Amino acid sequence: MLSDTLTPKRSGRTHIAASLRGAESWRSVTPGGEVTGWRAGSGPACLLIHGWSDSHLVWDELIAAFRSVGKAVVVVDLPGHGINPSRQTTVPEASSALAQAVAALGPIDSLVAHSFGCSVAVHVIQAGLTCSRTVLLAPPIPGLHGKWVQAIERGVSRETIDRAYRLYEARTGISAEAFDIEAAVVKMNGKALFLHSMDDMHTPFSNSERLSSLWPNARLIMMTGLGHRSIASDPAAVSHILTFVA
């Protein structure tokens, strides 16, 4: 269970998105593993954060759209993902690595995140990253703790769950319940846009309903027929994001 929680599945696709042709590249080794990033364009950029078991490739269409209107973009492969050789990561580790990428490739004035990347985004904003506009696509609630609650519902024993908690804390040095995304979004200052498809089978639409109601200055757009991952590249979703950010 610990391995499942920390280790994303790999898609096997390790090439660089065509939309990043000519972009500045950067890589660093962080305590949480390698992180790779790219910057295209000058001036304040929009930061793009992919989801679990995904990579920067999910943003190919959005990167191209931003570049077509002259909006700078910074995009990353988080530790344990994409072209990085590291195998595991957590929200705090990914957040710390992301902060290093922003320090190297910024400035940024906005961000777009998908799924697990939404937790990383909120975590890094909570840690001090300033964003005037944030777009969250299909965010999870309540993250790691929620996965283990679901495991209990599937019949996994409480003893096994407790052991997984102890192993996680030994591996990361942090409490398994240290990050509460719901408590964090209440304190957000910038504007937010939530996009979520009603037929998402991985993260329910109610997640965005809940988080958008807690974020002080947020709007929610309901979409349909996109499932969980396609929302990141859907033309209508890309249009909503461009209008909100650029």
N, C-alpha and C positions, 0 to 999 in steps of 0.2 A: 504493500500500500504506500509506503514512503517513496519507493522508486516511482510508482505511478504518479504521485503528487509532485515530485521534483523534476521528472524527466519527460520532456515533450517528445512526441513522436516526430520522426523526420519524414518529409515528403520525398526526399531524394533529389529535389531541384535545388541546385547550388549556383545557378548562373545569376548574373546581374540583370535587373529589369532594363528593358530597352529604353524606357523613359528616362533612365539615369545616364544615358550616353553623354559624355563630356563633363559629368559632375565630379566635384572634388570628393575624394574618398579618404577615410580615416579609420584606424583600428587601434584599440588599446586593450591591454590585459588588466582586468579589474579583480578585486577580491572575489567577485561572484562569477568570474569567467570572462572570456573575450567578448568584446562588443565591437561591432562594425557599423560605420555610418557614412552617409553621403550628403553633400550639400549641392544643390543646383540653384543658381541665381544669387543675386546680391540683396542686401538689406534684410530687415526682419523677416524671418521665415516661419512657415507652418511646419510643426514637428509631427511626423506620422509614426504611430506606434502600433505594431501588428499584435495579433492575438497568440494564444497558446498553440504550439505545434505548427506555427505559420512562419512567415518571413516577410521581408519588405515587398516581395513580389505581389502580395495581395493589393498593393497600392498602385500598381502600374498605371491604371487608367486615371486615377486621381492625380498622380505625379504629372502625367502628361497634361491634364487639364490645368493644373496650377501653372505649369511652365508656359502653356499657351496664352495665359493672361498676364504673364510677367510676375507672378507671385513666387518668391523664393521658397524652397522646400528643403527640409532636413528629414532624412528617413534613416531608420536603423534596423539592424538585425540584433535582437536582444541576446544576451548570453543563453547558450543552450539551443539556439535557433539559427535557421538560415545557413550562411556560410561559415559560422563560427564553429570551431572544433569542440568547445566545451559541451557537456551533455546535460547539465542540470541547472536549474535556477529557481528562485523564489521571487515574490513581489518585492521585498526590500532589496534583494541583490540586483534585480533588474532595474529598480528605481535608482540605485546608486550608480550603476553602469550608465544609465540614461543621462543622469546629471553630468557625468564626465563627457558624454557625447555632446551635450548641449554647450558645455564650457568650451569645447574644441570647435564646434561647428555653428554656434549661435552667431548673432542673437536670434531669438525666436519671439514671436508675439502671440502665437496661437498653436493649438495642437488638435489632432484628430486621432482617436484611438479606437481599436476594435477588441471586443471580448476581454480576454485577460489583460490586454493592453490598457483597458480602461482602469483597472485596479492599479496598474503601474503608473498611469497618468495622474490619478488622484493622489497616489502616494507621493510622487515627486512634486506635485503642486503643494501638497501639505508640507513638504520639506523645504519649500521656499521658492520654487520655480514660479515666475510671474507669467500668466497668460490672460490676455484680455478676452479671448474667445476659445471655448473648448467644445469639441464635438465628440460625443461618446456613442459608439455604435454597438448595440447588443451587449450592454455591460452585465457582468455577473454579480450576483448577491447570494450569500455573503462570502464568496471566495472559498478559501481552504476549509474553513470550519464547515461550510455548507456541504462540501464534497464528503466530509466524514459523517455528517448527519445523514446524507443520502446512503452512505455505506451501511449505517445502522439500520436504516429502513429496508435495506436489501438483505438483512440478516447477519451482517458482520457483528461479532461480539463486542461488547463494551471493553473487554480486556484487550482485544486486538487494537481497538481505537486508541485506548490509553497508551499502549506501547508505541503506536505510530506517532502520537503526540510527543512522547519522550524522545523518540529517535529524531523527529523533525527538529525539536528544540536543540538537541545535541549537535545536529548537522549544521544548523543555521545560527545558533546562539541567540535566537529570539523566541519569544512566546508564539505558539501556534495561533493564538488569537490576538496578536498584538495590533493588527491593522483592521480597523472597522471602517469600511468604505461608507456606510450610512452616516456614521458620526462625522466622518471627514467632509462629506459634501455639504453638510449644513453650514460649514464655515467657509465655503468657497466664495470668492468675491467677483470673479469675472462672469461674463455671460456664457451660457451653455446651451447647446442644442443636442437633443437625444434623438437618435433614429433607431427604430426597432421594427422588425417584421413580425406580424402576428403569427406566422407559421414557423417561427424559430423553435426548433426542438432541443436546442442546447441551452439557451438562456431565455427564459420566458419573458414575454412582453411586460408582465407585471414588474419585472426588475426596473425597467426604464420608467414605468409609471411611478414607482416608489421613489427612485433616486431623483427624478425630475421634480417631484413634489417637495423634496427636501432641499434641493439646490436653490438658493435664494433668487436667482435670476435665470431661470431655465425654461426652455420650450421643448415639447415632445412632438415628434412627427411619427404617426403610425404608418407603416408600409405593409404590403402584403405580397406573398408569392416569392420572397427572396430567401427564405430560410435563414441560416446563421451567417454563412461566409459571403454569399453573393451580394449582400448589402454594401460591402466595401467597394465594389466595382460597378454596381448598378448605375446606369446613366442618370436616373432620377435622383438617386442618393448623392451622386457626384455633383449634380446641379444644386441640390439643397446645401451641400457643404461649401461649394464655391460662393453661393449667394451670401451665406452666413459669414464666411471667413475672408474672402477676397474682395 
